[in-house]
Amino acid sequence: MTNRTTRWRTSSKSGSANECVELDRGAERTAIRDSKAPGAGLLAFGDQPFQAFLHTVRAAVANR
């Protein structure tokens, strides 16, 4: 992975209670962290696994 500036993004749909996750999407990976505990660590995924995750979530939401 290349060294770059991290740019955390919070969903525009998150509420004022700050109960959400933040994403940092890069060319090589996507990182996810808890907005309430940003120093507690993060999960990082390569682009293909993250795209597969999004596809699965979107399909589950569509089938509600």
VMD Tcl script that draws the C-alpha trace (Angstrom):
set ca {
  {0.00 0.00 0.00}
  {1.14 3.49 -0.69}
  {1.56 6.09 2.02}
  {-1.12 8.77 1.68}
  {-3.27 11.10 3.73}
  {-6.25 9.42 5.32}
  {-9.59 11.06 4.54}
  {-12.32 9.67 6.77}
  {-15.89 10.08 5.52}
  {-19.05 9.78 7.60}
  {-22.30 8.97 5.86}
  {-24.63 11.88 5.24}
  {-27.40 9.60 6.55}
  {-25.79 9.19 9.99}
  {-27.64 10.74 12.88}
  {-26.54 13.34 15.37}
  {-25.78 10.63 17.98}
  {-22.54 9.85 16.11}
  {-23.43 6.13 15.99}
  {-21.94 5.19 12.69}
  {-18.84 4.01 10.95}
  {-16.44 6.07 8.90}
  {-14.86 5.04 5.62}
  {-11.59 5.92 4.01}
  {-11.67 4.74 0.40}
  {-8.43 4.63 -1.51}
  {-7.30 3.16 -4.80}
  {-5.91 0.04 -3.14}
  {-8.06 -0.45 -0.06}
  {-11.01 0.72 2.01}
  {-10.65 1.21 5.76}
  {-13.55 1.26 8.21}
  {-13.54 2.51 11.80}
  {-16.01 3.25 14.59}
  {-16.79 6.97 14.70}
  {-17.22 6.82 18.50}
  {-13.79 5.25 19.02}
  {-11.55 6.27 16.11}
  {-8.39 5.37 17.98}
  {-9.53 1.80 18.69}
  {-8.35 0.50 15.34}
  {-9.74 -0.13 11.90}
  {-10.58 -2.85 9.42}
  {-8.98 -2.64 5.99}
  {-10.17 -4.46 2.87}
  {-8.78 -4.72 -0.63}
  {-10.97 -3.23 -3.36}
  {-12.48 -6.51 -4.63}
  {-13.49 -7.88 -1.20}
  {-15.02 -4.52 -0.28}
  {-17.00 -4.37 -3.54}
  {-18.27 -7.91 -2.85}
  {-19.31 -6.81 0.66}
  {-21.24 -3.82 -0.72}
  {-22.95 -6.02 -3.31}
  {-24.07 -8.43 -0.57}
  {-25.38 -5.67 1.67}
  {-27.26 -3.96 -1.16}
  {-28.84 -7.27 -2.19}
  {-29.93 -7.96 1.39}
  {-31.50 -4.50 1.71}
  {-33.28 -4.89 -1.63}
  {-34.77 -8.23 -0.52}
  {-36.36 -6.88 2.68}
}
mol new
graphics top color blue
foreach p $ca { graphics top sphere $p radius 0.5 }
foreach p [lrange $ca 0 end-1] q [lrange $ca 1 end] { graphics top cylinder $p $q radius 0.2 }
display resetview
